[in-house]
Amino acid sequence: MTRTACLGRCGVLALTSVVGVWLGLATAQAEDAKKADIEALKKSLAKYEDYTAAVRDLYLSTVGCVYYSGEKIPGSMEYPKGAMGIHFVNVPSVGQKLDPMKPNVLIYEPTKKGLKLVGVEWLVPLTPDVKEVPTLFGQKFMGPMEGHYPLIPREFVHYDLHAWLFRDNPNGMFSPTNPNVKCSKADFPMLEKPTKMMPGPM
């Protein structure tokens, strides 16, 4: 191998190493930024550990506790086995500009000691203005899907993203269901309904 060829090859290898380190640092910085945003979000929502504070801020309960068995039904959304809990929906915020610091839904788990805040959800209605799948915190929303009947009308076709900020989830923070959340302590019916997948933007 000639000296010139060696220098050229070594230069390429060195450049590749530099680019690899730079990409690694950029990825780490992005992850740190995301973690910081999530921690800020958790702090801003701490007051809603008292569900009456949520009600005062117009988060209204859909009453039923949502649970999925994990059964796969053709044409329906596929959810891992687990619960989605009791949803408190801030209806005025639905359809407004997506705000990472103001989720449209607060999720509570019924316990013997009352309702416990375990997660949140963002909703984006499917409208002609929605040209692509929404994203937050580097996560793509699920959907589009029909509303979770009977809690939400089927006609409410939407995208959604869950975040289990206050309860560990073995399926990941942004999984739609959480097997660590239970509906068994609810004083009202547990709802287990398939949700139909709908066609999205072209």
Secondary structure in CASP SS format (residue, H / E / C, confidence):
PFRMAT SS
TARGET T0000
AUTHOR 0000-0000-0000
METHOD secondary structure of the structure
MODEL  1
M C 1.00
T C 1.00
R H 1.00
T H 1.00
A H 1.00
C H 1.00
L H 1.00
G H 1.00
R H 1.00
C H 1.00
G H 1.00
V H 1.00
L H 1.00
A H 1.00
L H 1.00
T H 1.00
S H 1.00
V H 1.00
V H 1.00
G H 1.00
V H 1.00
W H 1.00
L H 1.00
G H 1.00
L H 1.00
A H 1.00
T H 1.00
A H 1.00
Q H 1.00
A H 1.00
E H 1.00
D H 1.00
A H 1.00
K H 1.00
K H 1.00
A H 1.00
D H 1.00
I H 1.00
E H 1.00
A H 1.00
L H 1.00
K H 1.00
K H 1.00
S H 1.00
L H 1.00
A H 1.00
K H 1.00
Y H 1.00
E H 1.00
D C 1.00
Y H 1.00
T H 1.00
A H 1.00
A H 1.00
V H 1.00
R H 1.00
D C 1.00
L C 1.00
Y E 1.00
L E 1.00
S E 1.00
T E 1.00
V E 1.00
G E 1.00
C E 1.00
V E 1.00
Y E 1.00
Y E 1.00
S C 1.00
G C 1.00
E C 1.00
K C 1.00
I C 1.00
P C 1.00
G C 1.00
S E 1.00
M C 1.00
E C 1.00
Y C 1.00
P C 1.00
K C 1.00
G E 1.00
A E 1.00
M E 1.00
G E 1.00
I E 1.00
H E 1.00
F E 1.00
V E 1.00
N E 1.00
V H 1.00
P H 1.00
S H 1.00
V C 1.00
G C 1.00
Q C 1.00
K C 1.00
L C 1.00
D C 1.00
P C 1.00
M C 1.00
K C 1.00
P C 1.00
N C 1.00
V E 1.00
L E 1.00
I E 1.00
Y E 1.00
E E 1.00
P E 1.00
T E 1.00
K C 1.00
K C 1.00
G E 1.00
L E 1.00
K E 1.00
L E 1.00
V E 1.00
G E 1.00
V E 1.00
E E 1.00
W E 1.00
L E 1.00
V E 1.00
P E 1.00
L C 1.00
T C 1.00
P C 1.00
D C 1.00
V C 1.00
K C 1.00
E C 1.00
V C 1.00
P C 1.00
T E 1.00
L E 1.00
F C 1.00
G C 1.00
Q E 1.00
K E 1.00
F C 1.00
M E 1.00
G E 1.00
P E 1.00
M E 1.00
E C 1.00
G C 1.00
H C 1.00
Y C 1.00
P C 1.00
L C 1.00
I C 1.00
P C 1.00
R C 1.00
E C 1.00
F C 1.00
V C 1.00
H E 1.00
Y E 1.00
D E 1.00
L E 1.00
H E 1.00
A E 1.00
W C 1.00
L C 1.00
F C 1.00
R C 1.00
D C 1.00
N C 1.00
P C 1.00
N C 1.00
G C 1.00
M C 1.00
F C 1.00
S C 1.00
P C 1.00
T C 1.00
N E 1.00
P C 1.00
N C 1.00
V C 1.00
K C 1.00
C C 1.00
S C 1.00
K C 1.00
A C 1.00
D C 1.00
F C 1.00
P C 1.00
M E 1.00
L E 1.00
E C 1.00
K C 1.00
P C 1.00
T C 1.00
K E 1.00
M E 1.00
M C 1.00
P C 1.00
G C 1.00
P C 1.00
M C 1.00
END
